[in-house]
């Protein structure tokens, strides 16, 4: 007799593949961003902007209820899209941080 495969296990594997497939656009954005930073130079200011933007953007996507107090349009754009949050945070940090940051 042949053993039947555990359907629960095979479904979990398929779900994991789809999760990894969704990471490809994020990986492309990160790679492109690192290439841009390398062209500008790895200054302390650039690294701080990149690190804080990514951290805050990914953190916001993990807290879905964070955007519950905002209007529906804001929830639609930012609640499930870490790239939009990273973009806004990077722009704000670029305007706020001093141009001459020293170690």
HELIX and SHEET records of a PDB file:
HELIX    1   1 UNK A    7  UNK A   40  1                                  34    
HELIX    2   2 UNK A   44  UNK A   62  1                                  19    
HELIX    3   3 UNK A   64  UNK A   69  5                                   6    
HELIX    4   4 UNK A   72  UNK A   78  1                                   7    
HELIX    5   5 UNK A   82  UNK A   96  1                                  15    
END                                                                             
